């Protein structure tokens, strides 16, 4: 977990979105040498990362969309798991005559 106190006014979800972007991740990787050690980045090194600072209304729009996108991915994953489970149960019932012996 990171605790970040930005110097500028920034929407937390927008900041989280930025930390998932390739250009920001590549800056972090360049500063620390490896993505494996991302948890070990110092505050001093973190201050050298350049991120686009948009107007607050745009930050909120992007940040909220990022939150909804994360939720949508989570729900789609759950849906696919449940769909596979239902298919397996239905196939088992059809293949085994509903568990009845003929």
Secondary structure, 3 states (H helix, E strand, C coil): CCCCCCCCCCCHHHHHHHCCCHHHHHHHHHHHCCCCCHHHCCHHHHCCCCCCCCCHHHHHHHHHHHHHHHHHHHHHHHHHHHHHHHHHHHHHHHHCHHHCCC
